[in-house]
C-alpha cells in the first residue's frame, strides 16, 4: 500500500485493505479497528500494514 491509498471511511492514509467477494475496502488504522469484528466475518482476505505506523513514528523521532 502507498500514501496514495486512502481510507474509504474518512480519507486518511489507508493501512488496511479488506478484500470482499464484491470488491475491496481500504481503511485507516482507526476505522479498521472500529469495524474489525464485522469485517472479519465477511472478508476473504485482510491485508494489515498498521505496523508501519510504529516504524514511521520511530523514523520521525530521529
C-alpha positions as CSV (number, residue, x, y, z in Angstrom):
1,X,0.0,0.0,0.0
2,X,1.2,3.6,-0.6
3,X,0.5,7.0,0.7
4,X,-2.0,7.5,-2.2
5,X,-4.3,4.7,-0.8
6,X,-7.0,6.5,1.2
7,X,-9.5,5.3,3.9
8,X,-12.9,4.8,2.4
9,X,-14.5,6.0,5.7
10,X,-12.6,9.2,6.3
11,X,-9.9,9.9,3.6
12,X,-6.9,9.4,5.9
13,X,-4.0,7.2,4.7
14,X,-5.1,3.6,4.4
15,X,-3.1,0.9,6.1
16,X,-5.6,-2.0,5.9
17,X,-7.0,-3.5,2.7
18,X,-10.1,-5.7,3.1
19,X,-10.9,-8.0,0.2
20,X,-14.6,-8.9,-0.1
21,X,-16.3,-11.1,-2.7
22,X,-17.8,-8.0,-4.2
23,X,-14.6,-5.8,-4.2
24,X,-12.3,-4.2,-1.7
25,X,-12.3,-1.6,1.0
26,X,-9.5,0.5,2.4
27,X,-9.3,1.7,6.0
28,X,-7.1,3.8,8.2
29,X,-5.9,2.1,11.4
30,X,-8.7,3.7,13.4
31,X,-11.6,2.6,11.2
32,X,-10.0,-0.9,10.7
33,X,-10.0,-1.4,14.4
34,X,-13.5,0.1,14.8
35,X,-15.0,-2.3,12.2
36,X,-12.7,-5.3,12.7
37,X,-15.2,-7.7,14.2
38,X,-17.7,-7.1,11.3
39,X,-15.0,-7.2,8.6
40,X,-13.6,-10.5,9.8
41,X,-17.0,-12.1,9.3
42,X,-17.3,-11.1,5.6
43,X,-13.7,-10.6,4.3
44,X,-12.0,-13.1,2.1
45,X,-8.6,-11.5,3.0
46,X,-7.4,-8.7,5.2
47,X,-4.0,-7.2,4.5
48,X,-2.9,-5.2,7.5
49,X,0.1,-2.8,7.4
50,X,-0.7,-0.9,10.6
51,X,2.7,-2.0,12.0
52,X,4.2,0.6,9.6
53,X,2.7,3.3,11.8
54,X,5.2,2.4,14.6
55,X,8.1,2.2,12.1
56,X,7.2,5.7,10.8
57,X,7.0,7.1,14.4
58,X,10.5,5.7,15.1
59,X,11.9,7.3,12.0
60,X,10.2,10.6,12.7
61,X,11.7,10.8,16.2
62,X,15.3,10.6,14.9
